[in-house]
Amino acid sequence: MSLFVWPEASRDFVSLTDASQVSGSPRDYYLFRGAEILLRFDENDQLEPVPDDDPLIDKLDQEKTHYLGELAGRHVFASEISNTGIEEKTLGLRALFGRIDRLTFNVASRAVQVLNWHQSHQFCGRCGGRNIPHERDRAMVCRDCRLHVYPRLSPSIIVLVHHEDEVLLARNHRFPEGMYSTLAGFVEPGETIEQTVHREVFEEVGLQVSPPQFMGSQSWPFPDSLMLGFHAEYAGGDILCQEDEIADAQWFPLGDLPAIPGKMAISRWLIDSYLSLRGIPIQDS
């Protein structure tokens, strides 16, 4: 059994946490106002970070600036700009999904998750004391009870249910009209990933599936998910939609699919990989 290999460009990005040994240039900064990233585009209309020689960088609050890692020989940082009086336009990362290249999205995704974690853990959740940054690790430490809090991820599954030359696709109530996608849901305490697949499929559409096959993963920064992607073969049952979650779910022939997510989404990767396995041409858009 082989895993489907996603076309990830982000292997070039070396994720690091300890900035104590980082000095000098060159540096790049992804700047955020709240959860919105500052928009600067290059000559190819691609989002680009702010370089260290920009006057804007001198205004940054170092306590709200975080080291992310190294990319193409440049050190990459994320920082909040909420109190700097900057007039430049910002936009939520979700609105840029599919409009910027995968590598930029992955780095910006890491940036917004680190910033969100830092903003949300200024005080200790156990005793209420003030948190301070760990001197070396990516962690917040309570000055009173010394509780260490590291960035948390919320694991979730996303699964393409298939049966020969048909796939099951569903519409969430929040989806654009006519858009269908794969099923997804969060892992519950005490569950294995495989148990989550079986439970979510049964809860959302009333179907049983065979043991799922892991295909790959994607960071999903809305706000802190890690999407674990699977294929799972239909094993029984009739479609019964979870009314408060699923607006519609249907079996679709592989040659006649509805509107589906764009190619940067793991849901689309799961669909495309199954099309490839069945020898069906993959849609360009």
N, C-alpha and C positions, 0 to 999 in steps of 0.2 A: 504494500500500500504506500503510495507516495502522496505527499502534500502538494497542493497547488501553490506555486510560488508567486506571490504578489509582486507587481513591478515597483518595489519600494526603492526610491532614490535616496532615502534617508540613511542608508548604510554609511554615507560619507560624513554624517554628523556624529561626532563623538560626545556622548552625554557625560558630563562631569558635574560634581557638586562642590568641590573644594577650590575656592578661588584664592586661597591664601598664597599660592605660588605664582599667581597671574599678575604680571606687571607690564606696563607699557602698552604699546599698540602692536598690531592693529586690533581694534575692537568694533563690534557692531551691536546696536541696541534695538530691541523690539519694545516700543513704548506703548503703554496702555493707559487710557482714562477709564477707570472701572474695568469692565470686561470688554471694552472696545479698543481696537488697535489703531494706532496712528497710521494714516494712509499716505504712503509715498510710493510712487511707481517709477520703474526705470523706463528706458526707451522701448522695451518690448512689452510694456504695460503689465509688468510683473511687480508684485509687492516687494519692496526692499527695506531693509532695516536702516536705522540712522547711524552713520559712521561716527567714530570717536572725535573727529575734528570738526563736527558740527557744533556751533555755539549753544545749541539746545542742551547738549550733554552736560555742560557746566552747571545747569540749573537743577540737575536731578538730585533727589534725596537718596543718599547712599544706603540708608537703612531700608529703603524700599526698592533697592536694586539687587538683582539676583543673578549669579553666574549660572549659565546653562550648559556650556560646553564649547567645543571647538569645531569649526566648519571651514574647510578650505584654508587652513592656516590662520583664521581669524577667531578671536575669542568672542563668544556670543553672550549677551546679557539681556535680561528683561527688567523693566522698571515701570513704576507708576508715575504718571504725570498730572495727577488730578489737581495738585496745588501749584502748578507752575505757570498758570495763565496762558497756556498755549492755545492759539486760535485754529490750528490745523484740524482738518476733518478726521474723525475717527468712525469706526464701524465695527459691529460685532463680528466675531470670527465665523459664526454660522452663516452670515450673509456672504462671506467670501468663499465658502465651501464650493469647490468646483470651478472657481474663477481664478484661483492661484495654483501654482504647481504643487505637487505632492510634498516635496522637500520643505518648501516654505511653510506649507500648512502644518507639517509635523513639528517644525521648530516653534512656530507660533503657538501651536497646541501645547507644547511643553511650557512655553512662557506663561500662557494664561492660566494653566493649572497651578504652576508654582506661585504666581501672584495671588490667585484665589485662596490657595491654602494659607499663605502668609497673612492675608487680610482677615481670614476667618479664625485665626488662632493667636490673637493678641493676648488672650486671657486663658488661664488654665480651666479645662472642663471638669477637673476633679475638685479643686479647692477655690477657684476663682482668682488666684494670684496672677500677677503680671508675668507674661511670657517674654523671654529674651532669646535671640538667635543663638544656636550652638556655635561655638567658635570655629568648628571645622565641618561638622556634618550638616546636611540639610534637615534641620530639626529645630523646633521651638522648645525651650526648656523653662519650666516654671521656677521662678526665683524662690518660691516658698517650699513647695513639696518636691521639687526636682523632677516632676513628670516630664518625660520626653515625648514629643508628638512629631511624628514624621508625616510626610505627605501620604494621604490615603487614596487608594483607587477603589472604584466600585465595579467589580467584575460583573459582566452581563453576557448572555448568550445571544447569538443571532443565527437562525437556522433556516436553510432551504429544505423544505419537505418535498420529496419527489417520488414519482411513481412512473417508471418507464418513460414515455415521451410526454409527460405532463408534470408541471410543478404547481405547488400550492402557493398562491400569493394573496396577501390581505391588505386591506385599507384601514389604517387608523383613522379615527374621527378627525384628527388634526391634519391629515394629508391634503394636498391640493386635489381638486376634483380630477378623478380619473387615474390618479397615481396609486400603484400597488407595489408592495415590497415583501420582504421575507419577515418571518416572525422573530420577535426579540423580547427579552425580559431579564430582570436582575436576578442574580444568585441570592438565595435566601440563606440565613445562618444554618450551618449544619449540613448543607447540601454539597454533593459533588457537582461538577460542571455537567456531567452526563445526566444526573437526576434533574437538574434545572431544565435541560432540553426537553426531557419527557414531560415534566410538570407544565412548563410554559405552553408547549404544543397542545396538551390536553386542555388546559385552562382556557386558552384563547380560541381554539377551534374544535375541541372535542375529539381529536384524533390520537391514535397510538402510532408510535414510530419504532423502527428497529434501532439497535444501538447506533448512535450518531458517529460520524467520522469527522474528526477535527481537520479544518482546512487552513486556518490562519487567524490572525488577530489584527485589530486596529485600535489605536488610541482615539477616544471620542471625548473631546474636552467640554462637554455640555452637561454637567460641569467637570466630571472626573471619572468617566467610564473607561473601562477596557473591554472592548467588544471581542468576544471569542466566537469565531465563525465555524459552523458545522453544516454538513450535508446529512440528512436523515431520510431513510426510505419509509414510505407509508406502510403501516402494518395493520391498520384496521380502523373502523369507525366512520361515522358520517359527520360532515361539517356542521358544527353548532357554535356560532360566534358568541364570544363573551361580549354582551351588549354594551357595557360601559367602556370597552376598550377597542373592539373591532367593529367597524361599520359594515364590512363585507369581506368575504374570503371565498375564493373560487379556485378550481383546477383550470390551468391554462395549458393548451398545447404549446410545445416548445417553438413551433413555427408561427405562433400567433399570440405573442405576449402583449400585455397592456403597456401603458407608460410605466417605466421603472426608473429607479434612481440612477444618477450619473456615475461615471466610471471611477470616481474617487471614493465612493462609498463601498464598504465591505459587503453590503447587501448585493450590490451589482456584481462584485467580484464572485460571490457565491453563485449567482445566476449564470454569469459568463463561463465559469469553470464547469458547470454542469452541462451547459450547451456544448462546450468543447468536448467533454467526455462522450456525449451522444452524437458527435459529428455534425452539429447544427451550426451554421454560420453565426458569428457573434455580431450584434448590432454595433455600428460605429459610434452612435451618439448615446 
